[in-house]
Amino acid sequence: MNFRYPARFLTVIGCFALTASGALAASPKPAHSKPVVSSKKTHKPVKVVVPAGWPKFVMIPRLNVRAPVESLDLSKSLPTHAPYRWGDVAWYDRGPKPGQLGRANVFGHLDSTCCPAVFWQLKTLKPGDIAEVQYKKGSPLKFKVIWSQNYLNSKLPIKFMFGPASQHGLVLTTCSGVFHTDGTGYDHKLLVYARLILPNGSLG
């Protein structure tokens, strides 16, 4: 399956000033971005079944988050405030759905004009924590947090976020760093990377 980069990724998404400039060569935590090669006997691949339709909710139990999912394609500058509600998250719908092969990208606001927003506590997630994605039907898909890292807006790992991948990954993104009042907003982004927990307990 071929995934498309956003056609115009110089787009502001609420507090996100996302830009591909100078970021294509970046690659986060390479030790975690590829499957670990094992000398043990290989097993038959576990089939991943992703429910039909689009994701409806993203849940992070430890943070008491249950956020409705909006969709966006980042092809125009119009969605300048997506997700449009402070308590929602936005899923990049030109990439894989959460649970499919590849890395599904989900964005959420850090704060609002008055108070904390949906991903205010995202920075507190640690490896081993769980994020879940609920579709209209079926049980939630569970993802295990592998790592988190902050990036300058100009150094976002665009290839990692939107390029093809051999894992069933989920990238949760929010703002971080220092807020600038000149209209550019926060100067960093926080990425949290998680992988699908397969029916046999291994990671997809």
N, C-alpha and C positions, 0 to 999 in steps of 0.2 A: 504494500500500500504506500503510495507516495503522498507525503504531506507537504503542503505549500507554506512557504514563509509568508508573513503578512505582506501584502502588496505595498503598503506604505506604513512602515513601522516607526515613523517620526510622528507619533500620536500620543496625545495626553489622555490618560485614562484616570480621571479623577485626580488623585494625588500622584499618579504615575506619569513621569515624563520619560516615556520609553523611546529609546533611539538605538538604531543598529550601528551608528557611527563608531568605528574603532572597536567593535565588540565581537566581530565574527571569529576572531582567533582565540577568544577566551574559552576556557574549559574548566568548570568547577570540579574540585575534588576528584581528579581522574581515577584515584584508587577505588572510588565507589561507583564510577559511571560505567564500568564494564563488569560482566559476570566474573566471579572468581573461578579460575581454572582449578579443578580438583583432580587428584590422581585416582579417586575412587571410581568404581564402576558406574557408568552413566545409566540413567533410568529413562524410561519412556516419557516423553514430554507430557505434561499435564494440560489437558484441554481447558482453555479459558472461555467461559460463556458470559458474554456481556449482554445484559437485557436490551430489548428493543427500545427505540426512542431515545430521547435526550435525557441527560441527568437532571434530576429535580432538586435534590438537596445535597449539600456538603455538610457533614457532621464531624466535629472534633470533640469527642466525649470529654476529654480532660479539661477543655476550655469552655464547656457548655455551649458550644457553637452548633446551631442547626440553621444553616443559611440557604434560602432559596437560590436557585441558579438562574442567572440571566445568560444569554449567549451574545457573542459579538464576533465579528470577523476581522476587525482592525484594517479593513481595506479603505476606509474613509476617515476623514478627520471629524466627522459628525459625532461619533460616540465619545465626546470629550469628557463625559462624566460617568462612564460605565465602570463598575456597576452603578445603576441609577439610584439605588437605595442603599443607605449606609449599612444595612444589615444583610444585604445580598452579596453574593459573589458572582463573578463573570467568568464564563468558560469560553476559551477560544475555539469556536466551532468549525474552523477550517483544518484543525488538527485532529488527532485521535480523540475518541470519547474516553473518559476515565475507565480503565480496565482493558482497553484495546492495546495492541502492540504499539509502542511509541510513548511519548511523554505528553500527557494531557495538561494543559496550562489553565490554572484557575487564579483569578486576581480578586483581591478584596481590599477595601479601604482600611487604613490604619486608624484614622480618626475622622471627625466631621467638623462642622462649623461650631459645634457646641461640646462634643464629648467623644469618648472612644467609639470606634466603629468595629465591624465584624472581626477584623484580624488584629485588633489591638494587642492581644496576648500571643500572637503567632510566634514572637521571638522567644517565648518560654518553652516551645516544643523541643524535645530532646530525642535522640535516636531511640527507637523502640516505641515511641508514642504512636497512637493510631488515628488515622483520618478515614472517614467513611464517605462513600458516595451512594446515594439512594436514587434508583430509577423508579418509574411509575409502578413497575411490577418487579417482584423478586426481592431477595434479601439484599441488604447493603453490601457493596464491595468494600473490603477493608484493605487499607494501605498502611504499611509500616514506615515510619520516618527513618531515613537513613542518615541525612545530614542537613545542616542549614548553613547559609553563608550570606554575608552582605556584599553588595557590589555597587560601585559608583554607577550612576545612570549611563555614563559613556562607556562602561566596561561590562555591560550585561552580556552573559554568555548566550548569544542568540542562537548559535548552532546547536548548543546543548538543549535549549528550551524548545526549539521548533524543528530541529533536524530529525532525520530518521533515527531510530534506536532499536536495540535488540531486547529492551526491557519493557515491562508494562508499568510505566512510571506516572507519577502525579507531581506536578510542580505547583506549589502554592506560593504566591507572590504578593507582597505588600510593600509599603514605603518604609524607609528607615533613614537614619542619619539626621542631618540638620535641615530644618524647614527654613526656606528663604522667602522673604516677602516681596521679592521682585517679580513674582509670577511663575517662577520655575519650580516652586514647591520643594519637596524633599530631594536631597541630593544623592540618596542611596536607595537601593531596593533590597529587601530581604527575600531570599529564595529558600524554601523548604522543600527538599526532595524526598518523596516516599515511593515505595514499590508495592505492587499488588501482592497480597497474601493469597497464595493458591490454595485449593481445597486440601492438598496434602500438607499444608503448613509451610512450604518453601516459598521463596519470593519469585515473582514473575519478572 
